[in-house]
């Protein structure tokens, strides 16, 4: 422990901003704002930073970049890290460079930050095993940096607990426990005071990132993750299982925000998939995600490092997966292989309905998984999302206005699901002990922001990465560059017939675009392979159909390149 303190003290002398002492603000009622801050219509998603205080310039990959031995090592990390590494994490020079870049270039352009966990190093060096104290200190260092860069400017930050933010990694006992207690202190600037009690019990919370309009829910996916052997995995008969308690809380939150006419961003570390979550946890997540589809804008997660998206489908509720011993499951290991992830996604996309006319859009949710800052195993990256701040509002829980009530009439917009015979009705926890089930009273509407472009709808994202990390050194730092964006190129500039350019809201500030995209006359670009109009569920389904078509070989190649950042999945 003394050695760690000396390392951190040395780091402090080089990067003092990384360990700036957070201001201790007494609990008090905030002053009412006369004028709310102007919305920029953008937010940041950043994940899996994995800072490592022991990395050294010239450290061998075999030693996790902690030592220069062996002398004949083929791959060595540089001052800012080692790209496409299998063992080395982020030196503080890289994590600070990243957050300093975001501070300088983006902090004035975004409204809030979704930060989805893994803020400590991996346990890749047997000579330097991780400790609980070190994990907390690394999380505390990054939290202080986040406070300096974002919170101090009034930008909400929504963090999540990752599987490497606990010790042993993947294992978290039911709360309240030392983990929830410590993170209550570390994240004091991020967790609202009214959420402290719930957070200390389970490590999850909700916060209004746009007051009275949009909230973000930070889930503790450790209680759903099938590698966590300290919990029961949302077993149907165990109402006190921490996963079930979290889902009970989540449903109350979703209903509460829906009744207030608000929209929700779901966030967490481990993505909600059938091979990441315990079966019963996965069923409950799909159930609630589709039941409140008209209230949920989207789902943001990390952990997988690979850039991809997938769907939560109603059909999964009709095929309840059996419980699996994940400790010795070869199938799960195969599914987690990155090459198999690509092939599995294309297979799933190919099985989607072939056209929007015969697709029940109320049966789907979209999960976006962002790549990581840590160059293990790919290149550092982050995403900037754009959302609609000028469209017409949608009021899912409102019944006072006749027009809005008709728009939100679930029976009017009800869509046939799963076919006949109709599955049994789910119990209050979204499950049935003996047979497949389907929830009643799903709140889905074609008019919801997740399905049509209106106020708060996600419009697209731009992904930035660090392609020259391997060529950098202390005197020549690497730079973040645009990797790709989801928008049509023409949407990056005001329409030619527009009379007042000043009224146009640029999705991406011109200064953040490569020179080839700053010209409004450009109609196509290598940076815009997808050209989806927005990030609604119908748009994602259409893109998935294209990717599922073997004839779209060029598009598939681009998708794979982005998924593995040029590493080809090897």
N, C-alpha and C positions, 0 to 999 in steps of 0.2 A: 504494500500500500504506500510506503514511503517513496518507493521508486516511481509510482504513478504520480504522486504529488510533485516530485521533482520534474517529471516530464511535463506536467500541466503548467508548472511554474515557468519552465523554459518557454512553453508555447505562449504564455501570457506576455512574456517580454517581447515576442515577435508579433503576436496578433492580439493586442490588448482588447480590441473590440469584441473578440469572441467570448471573453469572460467578464464583460462589464457587469458590475453589480446592479441587479434590477432595482428599480425604485420601489420602496415599500409604501404603498398607498393605503391609508386607513380606510376601513369600510365606511362608505358614505353614499348618500343619495346623489346621483349625478344631476348636474344642472340641466334643465330643459333647454334644448337647442332651439334657437330662434329660427335658424335656417338649416335644414339637413345638408350634409355634404353632397356635392354634385357627383352623381354616379358616372363612372367611366364605362360601364358595361363590359368589364373584363374581370377575370379572376385567375389566380395562379394555382395550379396543382403541382406539388413537388413531393417526392417520395424517396425513401430508401437512400438516405445520405450516407449512413454508415461511417462516421468519422473515426479515425484511428490515430491516437497520439503517438504510436510507436513506429509508424512508417518512416523510413529514411530514404533520402536520395541515393539511388544506387542499390537499394535493398533487393535481394533475390526473390523471385516469385515463390520459390520453394519455402522460404522463411516467412512468407506472408509480407514481404518487403520490410521486415523488421531488422534483418541483418544482411551484411554483404557476403556472407558465406552461403553456399560454396563459391569458391573463386571462379569455377568454370560454369556457373549458371548461365543458361542461354538467354533468359529474360530477366531484366531488371527494371524496377520502377524508377521513374524520374522524380523531380521535385514536386510535380503536381499529380503523380500517380502513374499507374500502369494500365493502359487500355486493354480491353478484352482479357482481363485477368481471371483466373480461377480461384485465387486465394487472397489477393491484395485488396484492401479497402481504400477509403478516401483519406489522404493526408489532410490535415487541417488547412494546408495551403489551398487545396481544391475546394473544400467546403466553404472557406471564407471567400475565395475568389468568386464562387457561385453566388453567394448571398450578397457580396459587395456589388456584383454585376446587376443583380435584381434590384438592389437599392438604388443604384445610379440610373438604370435604364427603364425600370418597370414600376417602382414603388409609387410613382405619381400617375400611373396609367391603369391601376387595378383597384378593385373595391374590397377584396378579401382574399384569403389564402387557405387552401385545403392542403394539409400537410399529413400524409398518411403513413407515418411511422418508420420504424427501424432506424433509430437515431443513435445507435451504438455499433461498435465493430462486430464482425463475425468472430466466432471462436475457432479460428483457423490455425492457431499457433500453440502447440502443446507446451512449448517452453514459456509461453506467456498466457496462461489460461485466464479467461475473463472472471471478474468478480462482480458481485452485486453493487459494491460501492463504485466501481469504475463505470458500470452501465448507467447508474444514476448521474454520475458526474459528467459523462458525455452528453446525456440528455439535457442536463442543466446548462451545459455550455452552449448547445445549439438553441435552447429555448431563450437564453439571454441574447443571443445573436438575432433570433427572430423578433424579440421585443424591440431591439434597437432598430432593425430594418423596417419592421412593419407596425407593430403595436404602438410604438411611440408616435406614429403618424396617423393614428386612428384607424388603421387597417386591421380588421378582425383576423385572427389566426385560429384555425380549427385543427388541432393535432389529434393523432390516434396512436394507440399502443400497438407496437409491432411485435412479432414473435422473437426478435432479437433485443427487445427492450426489457426482457425479463430474464431471470436466471433460475434454473437452467433454461436455455432457449427453448421455446415452444411450450413450456410448462407454466401455467398460472393457476393457482388455487382459487377456490371460491372466495369472494370478498365479503366483508372488508378484510384487507390484509396489508402487509407492508408495501406492496406494489402500489395499490390504490392510494395508500396514505402518502407515500413519497411523491407520486405524480400529482397529487392534490397540491403539494407545495411547489413542485417544479413548474406546473402549468397554472399557477395562481393568476397569471395575467390573461389566460386564455379561457378558463372555465368560469362561466358566470357564477356569481355568489349563490344564486338560488339553486344551482345544480350541484353544489358541493356535496350534499348529503347523498344523493344518488351516485355521484362519481366515486365517493369513498367506498360505497358498497360494491360497485361493479366496474368502474373505469370507463364509463360512457356518459355522454351528455349531449344536450342540444343547445344551440346558440343562434340568435337572430342576426345573421350577417347583413341583412337589409331590414331594419326595424319595421315590424308589422307587415312585411311582404315576403321575405325569403329567409328560411332558417336552414342551418346545416346540422345534421345529426352525425356525431362521431361515435361509431360503434366499437365495442371491444370485441374484435373477432377472435380473440384467444379463447372465448367461451363457446365458439362455434367450430373452431379449427380441429380437424380430426387427429392432429399430432399432439394435442394437449390431453394427456392421459390422466390429468387431475380432475376432470369433470365428466359428467355423465353423457354429454352429447345431446341435450334436449330430449331425453327419453320421455316418452309419452306419459308414463306413470309417475314421473318425478317432477312435481310442480315446483319444487324448491331447487332444481338444477339451475346453476347460474345462467345457462343459456336460455332456459325458459323464462326466468325472471327478467332477463334483458328483453326478450321478445314481448313479454307482458307490458313492460315499460314502453317499448317502442310503439306498440299499438295505441297506447294512450296518447303518446306524443303525436302520432300521425293524425289521430282523430281530433285532437285539440287544435293542431295547426290547420287542419282542413276546415273545421268549424269557424276559424278566424279568417278564412279565405286566403291563407298563405300557401306558398310553395316550398318544397323541401329538396335538399341535396343530401343524398345518402353517401356516407364516406366511412372508410375503415381500411385496415391493412390487408388482410387476407381476402381475396375475392370470393364472392359467394357462388361457388361452383360445386357440382356433385362430387368432384374428386378432392376438393379442399375442405368442405364442410362435412360434419357428421350428417348422415341421411336425414334424421329428423330435424336438425337445424336447417338444412337446405330447404326442406319442404316448408318450414315455417317462414323462411326468408322469401321464397317465391310467393307464398300465399299472401303475405302482407304487402309485398311489392306490387302485386297485381290488384289486390283489393283496394289499394290507395294509388292506383296508377295516375289518377287525375290530380294528385297532390305532389307526386314525386317527379322532379325535373330530370334526375338521372342518378347514376351510381358510380362513384369514383373510388378506385382501389389501387394498391401497389403490389408489393411482395414478389410478383412473378418476374420482375425485371424486363420481361419481353413486352413489347408494344402490341396490344391487340384489344379486341372487343368481342363480346359474346352476348347471348340472349338468355333471359329468364323466361321460361315458357310455361303456359298453362298445362300443356301435355305432361309436364313433369309431375303435376299433382295427381295425375291419373295412373302414374307408374311409380309408386312409392318404392324407393330403393331399399334393398335389404341392408342390415347393419353388417359392416365388414371389419375384420381384424386388420386395421391399417398398418399394424406393426410389421407384419410379414406379407403384405400384399404386393406381389410382383406387378399386378395390373396398375396399381397406383403409381409405382415407380416409372412404369412405361408411359403412363399418361403425363407424368410430370417432365418427361424428357422434352426439351424444347423443340426438337424436330417433330415429335409426335403431336405437340400442341398445334403446330401449323397444319399438319395433315388432318387432325381431328376437327379443327375449326372449318376447314374447307368442306369436310364431309357433312358437318352440321349445317353449313350454309346451303349445300346442295340439296338438303332435304326440306328446306323451307318451301312454302307454297310458291308456285311459279309466277304468280302475279298478285298485284295489290287487290284486284277485284275479288279474289277468293281467299283473302287474308283477313282474319279477325284481329285487327291491330290492338284490341283490348287484351289480347292473350300474351303480350310481350312486354318485357322490360329490357333495357340495354345497360350492360356493365362495361365501363371503360377502364382498362388497366393501363396505367402509364409506366413507361420505363423509368429507370432510377438515375440518381445523381452519381452513385458509386460506379466506378468503371469495372464492375465485377458482375456479370461477365461481358458487358458491352461498353458503351460510351456514355458519359454524363449527359443528362437531358432534363428538361422540364417543359411544361405545357402552359400556354396562355389561352384560356377559353374566352369567347365573346358571347354575350347574351343580349336579348332584346330589352331595351329600356324605354321604348317609345310606343309599343303596341297596346292594344286594348286589353284590359284586365279580364281574368277569369275568376269567378267566385264559386269554388266547389261546394262550400258549406252554406252559401247564402240562399235564403228562401224569401227575403222580403220584397224583392223586385220581380215582377211577373216575367219580364224578358229573361233575366238571369236565371230564374228558377226553371223556365222552360229549357234554357240552354244546358242546365245541369241536371236534367231529368234522366236519371239512370235507366229508367224503364224505357224511355224514348230511344236512348242510345244503346240499349242492351244488345249484346251480340252473342250469338250461339257459341258455346264453348264445349269442346271435348266430345260432342256428339251424344248419341243415345246408346245404351241406357244411361241416364244421368247418374253420376257418382253420388255416393252418400254425402249428406251435409256434414261439413267439418265441425268439430267442436270449437270451443272458445279459443283454443290454442292453435287452430288451423290444422288439426290432424284428426285421424280416426284410427282407433286401435286395431281394427281388423281389416279395413279395406280402403281403397283410394277415396278421396273426398274432394269437394270443391266448395269454396266459400260462397255464401249467399251475399247479395247486395254489394257486388263489386262496384267500386266507384270509378268508372271509366267513361270517358267522353271524347268524341272526336274534336271537341272544342278546347280540350285541356292543353296547356303549354307544352306538354311532353309529346303532343301529337299534331299540333298545328302551330305555325309561327305567330306568336302574339307576345304580350308582355311577359318577360322572364324566360322565354324559350331560349335554349342554347342554340347559337347560330353556327358555331364552328370553333376550331382551335388551331393554333400554330405551335408546332413542336420545334424546340431549339436543342441543338446538341453540340458536342465539342469534337469535331473531326480531327483536329490537329494535336490532340493530347499527346500522342506518341512522339511528336517532333518538338515538344516544348521543353524548356529548361528554366532555371531560375531567372535568367535574364530575358527569356522569350516566353512569356506566359501564354497558355492556350486561350482561344476565344470561342464564345458561343456563337453559332450561326444557325440560321433557319434551315431545318432539315426538310420539312414539308408542312403544308397546311391543307385543311379540308375544304376550304371555300372555292367556289368558282372564281377565276381570276378577275372577271368583270365586277365582282362584288367588293373588291378591294378599293375601288374608286367610285366617286359620284357618277351617276348616269350622265351621259353627254347632254341630255335635254334638261338637266337640272339647272334651274335659274340661280340658285344660291348655294354654292359649294359649302359655305359656312355651316349650313344646316345638316350636311352629310356627316354621319358618324362613321369614322374609319374603323373597320374591325381591328386592323393592326396599324399602329402608327407608321407613317411612311418611313421614318428613320430606322424602324426595326425590320424593314423589308430589304432584301438584296436589291442592288441597283436595277437588275433586270425586271423587277416587279414594281418599281416606282413610277413607271410610265403608264399612264391610263390607257394608252392605245394598244397595249399588249393583250392578246386574246387567249393565249395559252402559255403554259410554263411547265418546266420540269418539276417545279415546286408544288404543283397542284394536280396530283394524279386522280383524286376522287371527285372533286367538283360537286359536292353535295350541297343542296340549297340551304340546309340547316341540319341540326342534330336531333330532329324529332324521330320518333320510333319508325314512321313510314320511310324516312330517308335512310336510316340505318338498315332497315330490311331490304331496301332497294340496292344499297351498296353490297350487302351480304349476298343477294341473289347474283349480282355480277361476279363476285368473287367465287361463288359456288359453281359458276359456268366454266367448264374446261376450255371453252373457246376464248375466254378472257385471259390468255396466257400472259400477256404483257402486264395487265393489272395485277395478276397473282404474283408475278415476279417482284413488282414494286412493293406489294403488301408484305412479302417475305423479307425483302431488304429492310423495310422499316421495322418489322417485328424484331429482327436480330441486328439492326444497325450495321448492316453490311457483313456480318459474320457468317451469314448463310445457315445459321442454326447448328453449326458444327461445334 
